[in-house]
């Protein structure tokens, strides 16, 4: 009986240690992946304050996510969000294709800076597109492909965009953005690379921004640059 109890105690300690290691390891891996993939992919500074994933059910959050601007833009960031809810299928973490059950982005702060000839969002979308082309091209000495992702549900809710343009003379205007819902990203193709996932998200965001900003632009020019009366 004592030997049985000792064996159960050792097993319990081993399980607890394994769960602790999985939690610490998974948190660090997700944070590292976001920053190491995101920054070169967007050609801007991508930073994460923290990641916390439960080793029991794969649910957790990413806190303090910031996507900076590419070179040449003056506003402090392109996107900033206090917290992103996340749910990962832990059974797939060690597989070639990792299944993400849910990514929920709530109330992100988006800055749309109109430049010449493109906006900061246009530049990020273009940079991600170039990254996708590079990721799909076979590289010498890189025989084993990286992990891919399937995202079952991605949602962006209650977003607002701060619009900035040279003619606004440093002022900004805040506009609401329609919600975004994307389902089964990568499922039809057996998974997508991080760059392809970024392209899907950035493309959807750009479409919502265009729908919100373009009808407003002519009125904004008249508002911030009234005609000069002789």
N, C-alpha and C positions, 0 to 999 in steps of 0.2 A: 504493500500500500504506500509506504514511504517513497519507494522508487517510482511508483506511478505518479504520485503527487509532485515529486521532483521533476519528472519528465514533463508533466503538464505545465509546471512553472517555467521550465526552460523554453517550452514551446510558446507559452504566452509572451515571454520576454522577447523571443525571436520574432514573433509576429508584430509586437509593438515596435521593435527596432526597425523591422522592415517597412512598416507603415510610416514611421518617422523619416526614414531615409527616402522613401518614395515621395513623401510630401516635400521635403527639402530639395530633392533632386529635381522633381517636376517643376516646382516653382522657379528654380534657377534656370532650368532649361528653357522654359517658356519666355522668361524675361530676356535671356540671352538671345533667343531666336528672334524676338520682336526687334530688339535693338540692332543685332548684327545683320539681319536681313533687311529691316526697314530703312536704315540710314543709307546704305548704298543703293537700294532699290529706288528710293524717292529722291536721292541726291539732296537730302536735307537731314537735319538732326532729329532722330526719333529717340525719345526717352520714355522710360517707364519707372515710376516711383517704387512699385512693388507688385508682386504676384502672390496670390494665396489660393491654392487648390487643395480641396479635401481629398486625402487618399482613400476615403471610404466610398464616396460617390462621384468624384470627379468634378464637383461643383465648386465654384470659387469666383474670384474677381481679379481684374487688373486695375490698379489704381494709378492715377497721375500719368495718363498717357498723353504725350505731346508730340505732334508732328510739326517740325519747324518748316521754314520756307527755303526753297532753293536760292542760290546766289542771285542777287540783283533785286530782291524784294525787301521792303522796309518794315512791313508789319511784323509783330513778334512771333506769330505762328500761323500755320494753315488750319490746324485742328487741335483742340485741347478738350479733354474729357476727364472728369474727376474719377469716374469708375465705370468699368466695363464688366458686365456679368458674363461668366463663362461656364460652360459645362462640357467636359471631355469624357469620351468613352474610354475608361482606363484599360479595358481589355485590348484596345488597339494601339496603345502607346508604344509598345515594342514592335509593332508591325510596320510594314512599308507605307501603309496608308493609315493615317490617324484620323479617326472620326471625331469631329467636334459637334456635339449635340446642339449647342446654342451659343451665339454671341449676341449680347444685347447691349447696345450703346445708347445711353440715356442722356439727353440734353447736352449734346456736344456744342462747344463754342467754335464756330467755323469763321474764318476770315477770308473773304474773297477780295484779293487785291488785283485790280485791273492794271496791267502794265502795257508796255508797247514792245512786241505786238501781242503778247499773251498774258493771261492771268497767272497767279501762283498755282491755282488748281490745274490749269492747262499744262503748266510746266511739270507738275508732279505726275499727272496722267501720262505725259509724254515720256518722262524718265522711267516710269514703271513699264511702259510699253517696250522701251529699249531693253530693260532688264529681262522682260519676258523673252524677247528674241535671243538675248545672250544666254538665258537659262536653258532655252530649248536647243541651242547649238551644242553639239558634242565638243567637249574640251579634252585636249590631250592629257593623259595621266589621270583623268577623272572617270574611271570605268564604272564605278558604282553610283547610281543615281541617288539623290537625296530623298528624304521622306516627302510624301504628298499628303494632301488634306482633303477631306470631305466635310463640308459645313452644312449641316441639315437645316439650320435656321439662323439667319442673320437679320437683326432689326436695328434700325436707327429711329429713335423717337424724340419728339420735342426739341429738334435742333433749331438753332437760330444762326443766321449768317450776318456778320458785320461786313458791309460792303465799303471798300475803299478804292478810290481812283484819283489820278493826278488832278483832275478838274475840281475835286471836292476840297482841295486845299487843306489836307490833313484831317478833315472831318470824316466821320463814318455814319452809316445808316444801318439800323438793325432790322432784319426781315425774318419772318418765320419760314422754315423749310418744310415741305411735305415729308411725311414719314417714308422710310425705306424698308421694304421687306424682301429678302432674297432667300430662296429655298433650294436645298440640295445642290449647292455649289460643288462642282467636280464629280458628282455621282455618275453622270452619264459617261465620263471619260476615265473612270477609275481613279479619280483624285486630281488635284491641281497642285502646282508648286506654290510656295508662299508668294512669289511674284505674280502668278496668275490670280491668286486670291486677292491680292492688293489691287490688281487691275480691275477685277470685277467690282470691288467696293468703291474704288476711286471713280470708275465709270458711272456707277449709279449715283454717286454724290454729285458728280459734274452735271448729270442730266437734271437733277433736282435744282441745282444752283442756276443753271441756264433758264429753267422754267420760272424761277423766282426773280432773277436779276434782270433778264433781258427786257421784259415789259416795263420795268421801272426805270431803265437807263435814260431814255429820252427826257422823261419828266425830271430826273435828277440833274441832268445837264442844265436844264432851264432854271432849276431851283438854285443851283450853286453858281451858275454863270448867267445871270439875267442879262438880257440885251442892253447894250449901252445906248442911252438916248442922246441924240445930238441936240 
